[in-house]
C-alpha cells in the first residue's frame, strides 16, 4: 500500500464505526503497514451510538474530509451539547451541558464566581444554561457554524446515522489502500507464547499479522475470548444494563442542535434528531422494570409528532466496564470489545479514536516494547475511569426520589474516592480547580464541565442568603447581552443544513 515502505501487516477483525475508524487512523498515520479489515457480513451494526463529542470533528479534519462531503450522506445534524430534563423532582429547573469554547472565556469568570457563591449559600444565578453560548444556540435552534465576518470558531459535535457513517468511513479507508474482506472468523490460534499466531475464516483463509485489532463488539472474540484478558466490571457504580431503541419520523420544523436526556422512572431517555428521522432510546436497569413497562413509558414520553412513522422497538443488553489490558501481546481491543460506558455522555466514538490514535502514535515512533504496552494500557484505563467518574456523578447528584431505581442509582452505588473528595470540597465552598488538576479529573472533562454538572444539578445548600455584591461585580444582564449578540452570528440549524449538498 505504500510501495517499498510496507514492512508490517495489520489485520482488523470487525467493521462498523469502530473498525473503520481504526482502519482510517492506521492507514493515515502509519506509513509502514498494510491494513486488512475482515468484516462478517452476517453481523449487523448495533447502531446505537448516534451522537458524538467534538473529537469526531477533529477526526474528519485529520483525514481531510470536509463536512460538505459526509454530513448529508449520513443524515447528520449539528450538536452543541446535551439538555438534561427532569433529573430532579424537587424543582423543575433543567440545565444544558455545553461543549465549552473560546468565546465562553468572556463569561466563565462570572459563572465560576456565582457558582461558588451559590455553593456557599448565596442567592445568585448559577445555572450553566445562563453562561454559555452553546446553550443559547440550542435554545434558538441555531447551528454552531459562524458567519464569515465572525472570526471565532467554537467546539461542536454531530448527530448521525451510524450505519451510513460506517459506509463513508469504509469508502475513505479503501481509498487509502485498506483491503476489505467479507468473511467470518471461526478460529483464533493462540501460540504457546501467548500471542495470536493466526486467525482462520469460514472461507478457509488464514491471516497472520504483526498486530490484530479486535473490533468484534461485545463478543470481544480476540481480546477477551481468545487471549482471556480480564474484565473490570463497573456495575457497582453504574446500574444500567439495558436499552430500548426506536426510530421515528423527522418532523420538527426547527430541528434541534442538541441531544436531549430526559430522566424517566427507571433510567433516562435520549432524543437525537437527524435530517431523515429521530432516534429515541431508553437506557435502564432491568432490575427495576420490565421490557413491556419500558416500551409503554418510552412511547408515552414522546410527543404526538415523535410517534409518526415509528419503527419496532429493539432491546439491547450491555455490561459497563473495561478490560484491564487493551493491548495484549499482538492484539489491541478497540470499541465495545475493550469496554463500554453507558451512552449518557456519548463518548463511545471518542474512546475508539483515542485508543486507535494513541496506538498509532506509539507504533509510528517505534515504541512497541512491553513497557510501552504497560504505559499505553494505563493511559487508556485512566481515560475510561475518568469518563466513568463523570457519568457516575450524574446519578450521585440526581435529586429524584420518586422511584426505587433513582434511590438505588444515587444511594446504592460505589462512588469513586476522588468524586467523594470533589463533592466534599464543593460543599464547603472551596475552589475546586486545584483539586480537579491535582486529581487529574480535568484531563477527561474541562473545568467548565465539572462546574456545569455540579451547578446544573443544583448541588447547593437549600437555605440561601441574599447577596448584593453580584450587582457590582457582574451586573445583571451583561452576560446575557454578550451571549445574545454573539448568537446573532450563527444561522438557524435548518438553514445551515440546507446549505449542505
C-alpha positions as CSV (number, residue, x, y, z in Angstrom):
1,X,0.0,0.0,0.0
2,X,3.0,2.3,0.5
3,X,5.2,0.7,-2.1
4,X,8.6,-0.4,-0.7
5,X,7.9,1.2,2.7
6,X,5.4,-1.5,3.7
7,X,7.1,-3.8,6.3
8,X,4.2,-4.8,8.6
9,X,0.8,-6.3,8.4
10,X,-2.2,-5.2,10.4
11,X,-5.5,-7.2,10.5
12,X,-8.7,-5.6,11.9
13,X,-11.4,-8.1,12.8
14,X,-14.8,-6.4,12.7
15,X,-16.2,-3.4,10.8
16,X,-18.8,-0.9,11.9
17,X,-17.7,2.5,13.1
18,X,-15.1,1.2,15.4
19,X,-13.4,-1.0,12.8
20,X,-13.5,1.6,10.0
21,X,-12.3,4.5,12.3
22,X,-9.4,2.3,13.3
23,X,-8.6,1.4,9.7
24,X,-8.6,5.1,8.7
25,X,-6.4,6.1,11.6
26,X,-3.9,3.3,11.0
27,X,-3.8,3.8,7.2
28,X,-3.5,7.6,7.5
29,X,-0.9,7.7,10.3
30,X,1.4,4.6,9.8
31,X,3.3,4.6,6.6
32,X,5.0,1.2,7.1
33,X,1.9,-1.0,7.3
34,X,-0.6,-2.8,5.2
35,X,-4.1,-2.9,6.7
36,X,-6.7,-5.6,6.1
37,X,-10.2,-5.4,7.6
38,X,-12.2,-8.6,7.9
39,X,-16.0,-7.9,8.3
40,X,-18.6,-10.6,9.0
41,X,-21.4,-9.9,6.6
42,X,-23.9,-11.7,8.8
43,X,-23.4,-9.4,11.8
44,X,-25.4,-6.1,11.7
45,X,-24.1,-2.9,13.2
46,X,-25.6,-2.2,16.6
47,X,-26.2,1.4,15.5
48,X,-27.0,2.9,18.9
49,X,-24.2,5.5,19.2
50,X,-25.5,8.2,17.0
51,X,-24.2,11.2,18.9
52,X,-20.6,12.3,19.3
53,X,-18.2,14.7,21.1
54,X,-16.2,17.4,19.3
55,X,-13.4,14.8,18.8
56,X,-15.3,13.5,15.8
57,X,-14.9,16.9,14.1
58,X,-11.1,16.7,14.7
59,X,-11.1,13.2,13.3
60,X,-12.6,14.3,10.0
61,X,-10.2,17.2,9.9
62,X,-7.3,14.8,10.4
63,X,-8.5,12.8,7.4
64,X,-9.1,15.9,5.3
65,X,-12.8,15.1,4.9
66,X,-14.9,18.3,4.9
67,X,-18.4,18.4,6.4
68,X,-20.0,19.0,2.9
69,X,-18.7,15.6,1.8
70,X,-20.1,13.5,4.6
71,X,-22.8,15.1,6.7
72,X,-25.6,14.9,4.1
73,X,-24.7,11.3,3.3
74,X,-25.1,10.4,6.9
75,X,-28.3,12.4,7.6
76,X,-26.1,14.3,10.1
77,X,-27.1,17.3,12.2
78,X,-25.0,19.6,14.4
79,X,-24.8,19.1,18.2
80,X,-23.7,21.9,20.6
81,X,-24.4,20.0,23.8
82,X,-26.8,18.0,25.9
83,X,-30.0,19.2,27.5
84,X,-30.8,17.4,30.8
85,X,-34.5,17.3,31.7
86,X,-36.3,16.0,34.8
87,X,-33.2,14.8,36.6
88,X,-34.7,16.3,39.8
89,X,-38.3,16.0,41.2
90,X,-37.5,18.7,43.8
91,X,-37.7,21.5,41.3
92,X,-38.3,21.8,37.5
93,X,-35.1,23.8,36.7
94,X,-33.3,21.8,34.0
95,X,-29.9,22.5,32.6
96,X,-27.8,22.4,29.5
97,X,-24.3,20.8,29.4
98,X,-22.3,22.7,26.7
99,X,-19.2,22.0,24.7
100,X,-17.1,24.9,26.1
101,X,-15.5,27.2,23.6
102,X,-13.1,30.1,23.4
103,X,-16.0,32.6,23.4
104,X,-17.0,31.3,26.8
105,X,-13.8,32.7,28.3
106,X,-15.6,36.0,28.4
107,X,-18.4,34.6,30.6
108,X,-16.8,31.8,32.6
109,X,-15.4,34.1,35.3
110,X,-19.0,35.1,36.1
111,X,-20.1,31.5,36.0
112,X,-17.3,30.3,38.3
113,X,-17.8,33.2,40.7
114,X,-21.5,32.8,41.0
115,X,-21.4,29.0,41.2
116,X,-19.0,29.3,44.2
117,X,-21.2,31.9,45.8
118,X,-24.3,29.7,45.4
119,X,-22.3,26.7,46.8
120,X,-21.6,28.8,49.9
121,X,-25.3,29.7,50.3
122,X,-25.7,32.9,48.5
123,X,-28.7,33.6,46.3
124,X,-27.3,34.1,42.9
125,X,-28.0,32.6,39.4
126,X,-25.7,29.6,38.8
127,X,-27.4,27.5,36.2
128,X,-24.9,26.9,33.4
129,X,-27.5,27.5,30.8
130,X,-27.2,31.2,31.5
131,X,-23.5,31.4,30.9
132,X,-22.6,29.5,27.7
133,X,-23.1,30.5,24.1
134,X,-23.9,26.9,23.2
135,X,-26.9,26.9,25.5
136,X,-28.3,29.9,23.7
137,X,-27.6,28.4,20.3
138,X,-29.5,25.3,21.3
139,X,-32.4,27.3,22.7
140,X,-32.8,29.2,19.4
141,X,-32.2,26.1,17.2
142,X,-29.0,27.5,15.7
143,X,-26.0,25.8,14.1
144,X,-22.5,26.3,15.5
145,X,-21.2,27.4,12.1
146,X,-20.3,31.1,12.4
147,X,-20.9,33.6,9.7
148,X,-17.8,34.6,7.8
149,X,-17.5,38.0,9.4
150,X,-17.3,36.5,12.9
151,X,-13.7,35.3,13.5
152,X,-14.3,32.8,16.3
153,X,-14.8,29.1,15.9
154,X,-16.5,27.1,18.6
155,X,-16.5,23.5,19.6
156,X,-19.3,21.3,18.4
157,X,-20.2,17.7,17.5
158,X,-22.7,15.8,15.4
159,X,-25.7,13.5,15.3
160,X,-25.6,11.0,12.5
161,X,-26.8,7.6,11.2
162,X,-24.1,5.2,12.4
163,X,-24.7,2.7,9.6
164,X,-24.3,5.4,7.0
165,X,-21.2,6.8,8.8
166,X,-19.6,3.4,8.7
167,X,-20.1,3.3,4.9
168,X,-18.5,6.7,4.4
169,X,-15.5,5.7,6.6
170,X,-15.2,2.4,4.7
171,X,-15.0,4.2,1.3
172,X,-12.3,6.6,2.6
173,X,-10.3,3.7,4.1
174,X,-10.4,1.9,0.8
175,X,-9.2,5.0,-0.9
176,X,-6.2,4.9,1.5
177,X,-5.4,1.3,0.4
178,X,-7.1,-0.6,3.2
179,X,-8.1,-4.1,2.0
180,X,-11.6,-5.3,2.8
181,X,-12.5,-8.9,3.2
182,X,-16.1,-10.1,3.8
183,X,-15.7,-13.3,5.8
184,X,-16.4,-14.9,9.2
185,X,-13.6,-15.6,11.6
186,X,-14.3,-19.0,13.1
187,X,-11.0,-19.8,14.8
188,X,-8.3,-17.9,16.6
189,X,-5.0,-19.7,17.0
190,X,-3.0,-18.6,20.1
191,X,0.6,-19.6,20.3
192,X,2.3,-21.0,23.4
193,X,4.0,-17.7,23.9
194,X,0.5,-16.1,24.4
195,X,0.3,-14.1,21.2
196,X,-2.1,-14.6,18.3
197,X,-0.5,-16.8,15.7
198,X,-3.2,-16.6,13.1
199,X,-7.0,-16.4,12.5
200,X,-8.9,-18.7,10.2
201,X,-12.1,-17.8,8.4
202,X,-15.1,-19.7,7.1
203,X,-13.8,-19.4,3.5
204,X,-10.7,-21.3,4.5
205,X,-8.3,-18.3,4.5
206,X,-5.6,-18.0,7.1
207,X,-4.5,-14.5,8.2
208,X,-1.3,-13.8,10.1
209,X,-0.3,-10.3,11.2
210,X,2.1,-8.2,13.3
211,X,-0.9,-6.7,15.0
212,X,-4.5,-7.8,15.3
213,X,-7.2,-5.3,16.2
214,X,-10.3,-6.7,17.9
215,X,-13.4,-4.7,16.7
216,X,-15.8,-7.5,17.2
217,X,-18.0,-5.6,19.7
218,X,-19.3,-7.1,22.9
219,X,-18.2,-10.6,21.7
220,X,-14.6,-9.5,22.1
221,X,-13.6,-12.5,20.1
222,X,-9.8,-12.0,20.2
223,X,-9.1,-10.0,23.3
224,X,-11.4,-11.5,25.9
225,X,-12.3,-14.9,24.4
226,X,-9.0,-15.9,22.8
227,X,-6.5,-14.1,25.0
228,X,-8.6,-14.3,28.2
229,X,-8.0,-10.6,29.1
230,X,-9.6,-9.8,32.5
231,X,-12.7,-7.5,32.5
232,X,-13.2,-4.8,35.2
233,X,-16.9,-4.6,35.8
234,X,-18.4,-1.1,36.6
235,X,-21.9,-2.3,37.6
236,X,-21.3,-1.5,41.2
237,X,-21.0,2.2,40.1
238,X,-23.4,2.3,37.1
239,X,-26.5,0.1,37.5
240,X,-28.0,0.4,33.9
241,X,-27.6,-2.7,31.8
242,X,-30.2,-2.4,29.1
243,X,-31.6,-0.1,26.4
244,X,-34.7,0.1,24.2
245,X,-34.3,1.9,20.9
246,X,-36.8,3.1,18.3
247,X,-36.8,5.4,15.3
248,X,-39.5,7.9,14.3
249,X,-40.0,10.5,11.5
250,X,-38.1,13.7,11.3
251,X,-41.0,16.2,11.8
252,X,-39.5,19.1,13.7
253,X,-39.8,22.4,11.8
254,X,-37.0,23.9,13.9
255,X,-34.6,21.0,14.1
256,X,-32.7,21.0,17.4
257,X,-28.9,21.2,17.6
258,X,-28.7,19.3,20.9
259,X,-29.2,15.9,22.3
260,X,-31.9,15.6,25.0
261,X,-31.5,13.4,28.0
262,X,-34.8,13.1,29.9
263,X,-35.0,11.2,33.2
264,X,-37.8,8.5,33.3
265,X,-38.9,6.2,36.1
266,X,-36.1,3.5,35.7
267,X,-33.4,5.4,33.7
268,X,-33.2,8.1,31.1
269,X,-34.2,8.6,27.5
270,X,-32.3,10.2,24.7
271,X,-33.7,12.0,21.7
272,X,-31.4,12.5,18.8
273,X,-32.6,14.5,15.7
274,X,-31.3,13.5,12.2
275,X,-32.3,15.0,8.9
276,X,-34.1,11.8,7.9
277,X,-35.5,10.6,11.3
278,X,-35.4,11.0,15.0
279,X,-33.7,8.4,17.3
280,X,-35.0,7.6,20.7
281,X,-33.6,5.3,23.3
282,X,-34.4,4.4,26.9
283,X,-31.4,3.4,29.0
284,X,-32.4,1.5,32.1
285,X,-31.8,-1.3,34.7
286,X,-33.8,-4.4,34.2
287,X,-33.7,-5.0,37.9
288,X,-36.3,-2.2,38.3
289,X,-38.6,-2.7,35.4
290,X,-39.8,-5.0,32.6
291,X,-39.5,-4.7,28.8
292,X,-43.2,-4.1,28.5
293,X,-43.1,-1.3,31.1
294,X,-40.1,0.2,29.3
295,X,-41.9,0.2,25.9
296,X,-45.0,1.7,27.4
297,X,-43.1,4.5,29.2
298,X,-40.9,5.2,26.2
299,X,-43.9,5.7,23.9
300,X,-45.9,7.7,26.4
301,X,-42.9,10.1,26.9
302,X,-43.0,11.1,23.2
303,X,-44.9,13.9,21.7
304,X,-47.5,13.2,19.0
305,X,-45.1,14.2,16.2
306,X,-42.4,12.0,17.6
307,X,-44.7,8.9,17.2
308,X,-45.1,9.3,13.5
309,X,-43.6,6.5,11.3
310,X,-42.5,4.7,14.3
311,X,-40.4,1.5,13.9
312,X,-40.3,-1.6,16.0
313,X,-38.7,-1.2,19.4
314,X,-35.3,-3.1,19.7
315,X,-34.0,-4.2,23.0
316,X,-30.3,-4.4,23.8
317,X,-28.3,-5.6,26.8
318,X,-24.8,-4.4,27.9
319,X,-22.3,-4.6,30.7
320,X,-20.5,-1.5,31.8
321,X,-16.8,-1.8,32.3
322,X,-13.5,-2.2,30.6
323,X,-10.7,-4.7,30.0
324,X,-7.6,-4.4,32.2
325,X,-5.3,-4.6,29.2
326,X,-6.5,-3.1,26.0
327,X,-3.2,-4.0,24.2
328,X,-2.2,-7.6,25.0
329,X,0.7,-9.3,23.1
330,X,-0.1,-8.5,19.4
331,X,-3.7,-7.7,19.9
332,X,-5.4,-4.3,20.5
333,X,-9.1,-4.1,21.5
334,X,-11.0,-1.1,20.1
335,X,-14.6,-0.2,20.7
336,X,-17.1,-2.4,22.5
337,X,-14.5,-5.2,22.6
338,X,-12.5,-3.2,25.1
339,X,-15.3,-1.8,27.2
340,X,-18.4,0.2,27.4
341,X,-19.6,3.1,29.5
342,X,-23.3,3.8,29.1
343,X,-24.1,6.4,26.4
344,X,-25.1,9.3,28.7
345,X,-22.2,11.5,27.5
346,X,-21.8,10.0,24.0
347,X,-18.2,9.1,24.5
348,X,-18.1,5.7,22.6
349,X,-16.5,7.0,19.4
350,X,-14.2,9.3,21.4
351,X,-12.8,6.2,23.2
352,X,-12.4,4.4,19.8
353,X,-10.5,7.4,18.4
354,X,-8.2,7.8,21.4
355,X,-7.4,4.1,21.6
356,X,-6.5,3.8,17.9
357,X,-4.7,7.2,17.7
358,X,-2.6,6.7,20.8
359,X,-1.5,3.2,19.5
360,X,-0.7,4.6,16.0
361,X,1.5,7.3,17.5
362,X,3.4,4.7,19.5
363,X,3.8,2.4,16.5
364,X,5.0,5.3,14.3
365,X,7.6,6.3,16.8
366,X,8.8,2.7,17.3
367,X,7.6,2.3,20.8
368,X,6.5,-1.4,20.7
369,X,8.0,-2.8,23.9
370,X,6.3,-4.3,26.9
371,X,7.0,-1.1,28.7
372,X,5.2,0.9,26.0
373,X,2.3,-1.5,26.3
374,X,2.1,-1.1,30.0
375,X,2.1,2.7,29.8
376,X,-0.5,2.6,27.0
377,X,-2.9,0.4,29.0
378,X,-2.5,2.6,32.0
379,X,-3.4,5.7,29.9
380,X,-6.5,4.1,28.3
381,X,-7.6,2.7,31.6
382,X,-7.3,6.1,33.1
383,X,-9.4,7.6,30.3
384,X,-12.2,5.0,30.8
385,X,-12.2,5.6,34.5
386,X,-12.2,9.3,34.2
387,X,-15.3,9.2,31.9
388,X,-16.9,6.7,34.2
389,X,-16.4,9.0,37.2
390,X,-18.1,11.9,35.4
391,X,-21.1,9.7,34.4
392,X,-21.3,8.4,38.0
393,X,-21.6,12.0,39.2
394,X,-24.8,12.5,37.2
395,X,-26.5,9.8,39.3
396,X,-24.9,10.8,42.6
397,X,-26.2,14.3,42.1
398,X,-29.7,13.4,41.0
399,X,-32.5,14.6,43.3
400,X,-35.2,12.2,42.1
401,X,-36.7,10.2,44.9
402,X,-39.9,9.1,43.2
403,X,-38.8,5.5,42.3
404,X,-36.7,2.8,43.8
405,X,-34.5,3.0,40.7
406,X,-33.4,6.6,41.3
407,X,-32.8,5.9,45.0
408,X,-30.6,3.0,44.2
409,X,-28.8,4.8,41.3
410,X,-27.9,7.6,43.7
411,X,-27.5,5.9,47.1
412,X,-26.5,2.3,46.5
413,X,-23.7,2.8,44.1
414,X,-20.0,2.8,44.9
415,X,-18.7,6.4,44.5
416,X,-15.1,6.8,43.4
417,X,-12.9,8.3,46.1
418,X,-11.9,11.4,44.0
419,X,-15.5,12.1,43.3
420,X,-16.2,11.9,47.0
421,X,-13.4,14.4,47.7
422,X,-14.6,16.7,44.9
423,X,-18.1,16.8,46.4
424,X,-16.6,17.4,49.9
425,X,-14.6,20.4,48.6
426,X,-17.6,21.8,46.6
427,X,-19.9,21.5,49.6
428,X,-17.7,23.6,51.8
429,X,-17.3,26.3,49.2
430,X,-13.7,25.7,48.3
431,X,-12.2,26.5,44.9
432,X,-12.3,23.1,43.2
433,X,-10.0,24.0,40.3
434,X,-6.7,23.0,42.1
435,X,-8.3,19.6,43.1
436,X,-9.5,19.0,39.6
437,X,-6.0,19.5,38.3
438,X,-4.2,17.6,41.1
439,X,-6.5,14.6,40.8
440,X,-6.3,14.5,37.0
441,X,-10.1,15.0,36.6
442,X,-9.5,18.0,34.3
443,X,-7.8,15.6,31.8
444,X,-11.1,14.0,31.0
445,X,-13.5,16.9,31.1
446,X,-12.6,20.6,31.2
447,X,-13.1,22.6,34.4
448,X,-16.1,24.3,33.0
449,X,-17.8,20.9,32.5
450,X,-17.3,20.0,36.2
451,X,-18.8,23.3,37.3
452,X,-21.7,22.7,34.8
453,X,-22.7,19.4,36.2
454,X,-22.4,20.4,39.9
455,X,-24.3,23.7,39.3
456,X,-26.7,22.2,36.8
457,X,-27.9,19.6,39.2
458,X,-28.2,22.4,41.8
459,X,-25.9,20.7,44.3
460,X,-26.3,23.7,46.6
461,X,-27.5,24.5,50.1
462,X,-31.3,24.6,50.5
463,X,-31.2,27.8,52.6
464,X,-29.9,30.8,50.7
465,X,-28.9,34.3,51.9
466,X,-29.3,37.4,49.8
467,X,-26.2,38.7,48.1
468,X,-25.9,42.2,46.7
469,X,-22.2,42.2,45.6
470,X,-23.2,40.5,42.3
471,X,-24.7,43.8,41.2
472,X,-21.3,45.5,41.2
473,X,-19.0,42.6,40.0
474,X,-21.3,41.1,37.3
475,X,-24.2,43.5,36.5
476,X,-27.5,41.7,35.7
477,X,-28.0,41.2,32.0
478,X,-24.4,41.8,31.0
479,X,-23.6,38.2,30.4
480,X,-26.9,37.5,28.7
481,X,-26.5,40.6,26.4
482,X,-23.0,39.4,25.4
483,X,-24.2,35.9,24.6
484,X,-27.2,37.2,22.7
485,X,-25.1,39.4,20.5
486,X,-22.7,36.5,19.7
487,X,-25.7,34.3,18.9
488,X,-26.7,36.6,16.0
489,X,-23.6,35.5,14.2
490,X,-24.9,31.9,13.8
491,X,-27.6,30.7,11.3
492,X,-30.7,28.7,12.1
493,X,-29.9,25.0,12.2
494,X,-32.3,24.2,9.3
495,X,-30.6,26.9,7.2
496,X,-27.1,25.5,7.8
497,X,-28.2,22.0,6.9
498,X,-29.9,23.2,3.7
499,X,-26.5,24.5,2.5
500,X,-25.1,21.0,2.6
501,X,-25.2,19.2,-0.8
